[in-house]
Amino acid sequence: MDVSLSFFKKPHKIKKESSHRFNRWSRKYDRSILQFLMFSRSHDLFIENILRERGISRVLDIGCGTGEFAIKLKKYKSSAEIFGIDISEDMINTAKSKPAAEGIDFRTGDSENIPHDDDYFDCITCAHSFHHYPHKKKAVREMFRVLRNNGTLMIIDGCKDGLLGKVIFDFFVKAHEVNVHHLHSSQFRRIMANAGFENIVQARFNLFIPLLFTKGVAGKEGKC
């Protein structure tokens, strides 16, 4: 059984409620204080890692929201093809409406059913949406599917390894967002390894709202 599956609600109902919630949030999402407290630093960390790697020419941002990270990445890596998917149609429409989003492929999509072919991307990023996914294992397997051999997956989400993180993410965030579940770092490593990712590394950052960065490489050679 998936570590995040709700015993009380079916996954499709959880996704529908998440979509409605983010549709409402889309109107004020870019003005949220979370952009300053969490999102901006997370985006910078992704970009630092992407710029250090060679051969990244096609990037997918899952849970892209209003497209702020994809737009920021385009400034640093203008030659790359950049894609974004989000379960919220209003988030995607907001992203598409931004003049700076020209040339970025934004689509409404589900992390468990990514609307792209196998072995298509060099890099996948996912920031602050993973705790919403009712089937986390399936989502990671989908990410593995659409990555090329030796492609990179980077996920950032709340870190609840310590007491502060447990209080923030298991109490305050869960009370506000209801059907969400943050993972411990060991659970991230296990899910990614079981999906076929190798060379998994993790880092904790952001002092007052602890965050966890997890990175893995899709080892597909010799695998069916």
C-alpha positions as CSV (number, residue, x, y, z in Angstrom):
1,M,0.0,0.0,0.0
2,D,1.2,3.5,-0.8
3,V,2.6,5.4,2.2
4,S,0.3,8.3,1.5
5,L,-3.0,6.6,0.5
6,S,-6.0,7.9,2.5
7,F,-8.1,5.2,4.1
8,F,-11.1,7.6,4.0
9,K,-11.2,9.0,0.5
10,K,-10.5,7.6,-2.9
11,P,-7.5,9.0,-4.7
12,H,-9.5,10.5,-7.5
13,K,-11.6,12.5,-5.0
14,I,-8.4,13.7,-3.3
15,K,-7.1,14.9,-6.6
16,K,-10.3,16.6,-7.5
17,E,-10.3,18.5,-4.2
18,S,-6.7,19.5,-4.7
19,S,-7.5,20.8,-8.1
20,H,-10.3,22.9,-6.8
21,R,-8.2,24.2,-3.9
22,F,-5.4,25.3,-6.3
23,N,-7.8,26.8,-8.7
24,R,-8.9,29.1,-5.9
25,W,-5.3,29.8,-4.8
26,S,-4.1,30.6,-8.4
27,R,-5.5,34.2,-8.1
28,K,-3.2,35.1,-5.2
29,Y,-0.5,32.4,-5.5
30,D,2.3,34.7,-6.8
31,R,1.7,37.1,-3.9
32,S,1.9,34.5,-1.2
33,I,4.5,34.9,1.5
34,L,5.5,31.3,0.8
35,Q,7.1,32.6,-2.4
36,F,9.7,34.3,-0.2
37,L,9.9,31.8,2.7
38,M,10.2,28.6,0.6
39,F,9.6,28.7,-3.1
40,S,12.3,31.2,-4.3
41,R,15.1,29.4,-2.4
42,S,13.9,26.0,-3.7
43,H,13.9,27.3,-7.3
44,D,17.4,28.7,-6.9
45,L,18.6,25.3,-5.6
46,F,17.1,23.5,-8.6
47,I,18.8,26.0,-11.0
48,E,22.2,25.6,-9.3
49,N,22.0,21.9,-9.8
50,I,20.8,22.1,-13.4
51,L,23.5,24.5,-14.4
52,R,26.2,22.2,-12.9
53,E,25.1,19.3,-15.1
54,R,25.9,18.7,-18.7
55,G,23.4,17.5,-21.3
56,I,20.3,18.9,-19.9
57,S,18.3,20.3,-22.8
58,R,14.7,19.2,-21.9
59,V,13.2,19.9,-18.4
60,L,9.8,19.1,-17.0
61,D,8.6,20.8,-13.9
62,I,5.8,18.8,-12.2
63,G,3.3,20.7,-10.0
64,C,4.5,23.9,-11.8
65,G,1.8,26.1,-10.4
66,T,1.8,29.5,-12.0
67,G,5.1,28.8,-13.8
68,E,7.4,30.9,-11.8
69,F,10.2,28.3,-11.7
70,A,9.9,27.5,-15.4
71,I,10.1,31.1,-16.3
72,K,13.1,31.7,-14.0
73,L,14.9,28.6,-15.5
74,K,14.3,29.9,-19.0
75,K,16.3,33.0,-18.1
76,Y,19.3,31.0,-17.1
77,K,19.0,28.2,-19.7
78,S,17.4,29.9,-22.7
79,S,18.4,27.0,-25.1
80,A,16.5,24.4,-23.1
81,E,13.0,23.1,-23.9
82,I,11.0,23.7,-20.7
83,F,7.7,22.0,-19.9
84,G,5.4,22.3,-16.9
85,I,2.4,20.3,-15.8
86,D,-0.1,21.0,-13.0
87,I,-3.4,19.4,-11.9
88,S,-5.0,22.8,-11.6
89,E,-6.3,24.3,-14.9
90,D,-6.4,27.8,-13.4
91,M,-2.7,27.6,-12.4
92,I,-1.8,26.6,-15.9
93,N,-3.9,29.3,-17.4
94,T,-2.2,31.9,-15.2
95,A,1.2,30.5,-16.2
96,K,0.3,30.7,-19.9
97,S,-0.9,34.3,-19.5
98,K,2.5,35.6,-18.5
99,P,4.4,37.4,-21.3
100,A,7.7,35.8,-20.0
101,A,6.2,32.3,-20.4
102,E,6.5,32.4,-24.2
103,G,8.1,29.3,-25.5
104,I,7.4,27.2,-22.4
105,D,5.0,24.2,-22.8
106,F,2.5,24.4,-20.0
107,R,-0.2,21.7,-19.8
108,T,-2.8,20.5,-17.3
109,G,-1.6,17.1,-16.1
110,D,-1.5,14.5,-13.4
111,S,1.8,13.4,-11.8
112,E,0.6,9.8,-11.9
113,N,-0.2,10.0,-15.7
114,I,2.4,12.3,-17.2
115,P,1.3,13.3,-20.7
116,H,4.7,12.7,-22.4
117,D,6.5,9.8,-24.0
118,D,9.0,7.4,-22.4
119,D,12.6,8.6,-22.1
120,Y,11.6,12.1,-23.1
121,F,13.2,14.3,-20.5
122,D,16.8,15.0,-19.3
123,C,15.6,16.4,-15.9
124,I,12.5,16.5,-13.8
125,T,11.9,19.0,-11.0
126,C,9.1,18.9,-8.4
127,A,8.9,21.5,-5.7
128,H,6.3,21.6,-2.9
129,S,3.6,19.5,-4.5
130,F,4.7,16.0,-3.7
131,H,2.9,15.9,-0.4
132,H,-0.4,16.3,-2.3
133,Y,0.0,13.1,-4.3
134,P,-2.2,10.3,-3.1
135,H,-0.1,7.6,-4.8
136,K,3.5,8.7,-4.3
137,K,5.1,5.5,-5.5
138,K,3.1,5.6,-8.8
139,A,4.1,9.2,-9.3
140,V,7.8,8.4,-8.9
141,R,7.5,5.5,-11.3
142,E,6.0,7.8,-13.8
143,M,8.8,10.3,-13.4
144,F,11.3,7.4,-14.0
145,R,9.4,6.4,-17.1
146,V,9.6,9.7,-18.8
147,L,13.3,10.3,-17.9
148,R,16.0,9.2,-20.3
149,N,18.7,6.9,-19.0
150,N,20.9,8.8,-16.5
151,G,18.2,11.6,-16.4
152,T,17.9,13.5,-13.2
153,L,15.0,13.8,-10.8
154,M,15.0,16.5,-8.1
155,I,12.2,16.8,-5.5
156,I,11.9,19.4,-2.8
157,D,9.3,19.1,-0.1
158,G,8.8,19.8,3.6
159,C,11.3,18.0,5.8
160,K,9.8,16.4,8.9
161,D,12.8,14.5,10.1
162,G,13.1,16.8,13.1
163,L,10.6,18.0,15.7
164,L,10.1,21.4,14.1
165,G,9.2,19.8,10.7
166,K,6.8,17.4,12.3
167,V,5.0,20.2,14.0
168,I,4.8,22.3,10.9
169,F,3.9,19.7,8.3
170,D,2.0,17.1,10.4
171,F,0.0,19.6,12.4
172,F,-0.3,23.1,10.8
173,V,0.0,22.1,7.1
174,K,-2.2,19.0,7.4
175,A,-4.9,21.0,9.3
176,H,-4.9,23.6,6.5
177,E,-4.6,21.4,3.5
178,V,-6.2,18.2,4.9
179,N,-5.4,15.4,2.5
180,V,-1.6,15.7,2.4
181,H,1.3,13.6,3.7
182,H,4.9,14.6,4.0
183,L,7.6,11.9,3.9
184,H,10.6,11.3,6.1
185,S,14.0,11.4,4.2
186,S,14.3,7.6,4.5
187,Q,10.9,7.2,2.8
188,F,12.0,9.4,-0.1
189,R,15.2,7.3,-0.6
190,R,13.3,4.0,-0.5
191,I,10.6,5.1,-2.9
192,M,13.1,6.5,-5.4
193,A,15.4,3.4,-5.1
194,N,12.5,1.0,-5.6
195,A,11.5,2.9,-8.8
196,G,15.0,2.5,-10.2
197,F,16.8,5.7,-9.2
198,E,20.5,5.5,-8.3
199,N,23.1,7.8,-6.7
200,I,20.4,9.3,-4.4
201,V,21.6,12.3,-2.4
202,Q,19.7,14.5,0.0
203,A,20.2,17.8,1.7
204,R,18.2,19.7,4.4
205,F,18.0,23.5,4.1
206,N,15.9,26.5,5.1
207,L,16.2,27.0,8.9
208,F,12.8,28.2,10.0
209,I,10.7,26.1,7.6
210,P,12.8,23.0,7.1
211,L,12.9,21.6,3.6
212,L,14.3,18.5,2.1
213,F,16.1,18.3,-1.3
214,T,16.3,14.8,-2.8
215,K,18.1,14.0,-6.1
216,G,18.4,10.7,-8.0
217,V,19.6,9.4,-11.4
218,A,17.4,7.2,-13.5
219,G,19.5,4.1,-14.1
220,K,17.8,2.4,-17.0
221,E,20.6,0.7,-18.8
222,G,20.0,-3.1,-19.0
223,K,16.6,-2.8,-17.4
224,C,13.3,-3.7,-19.1
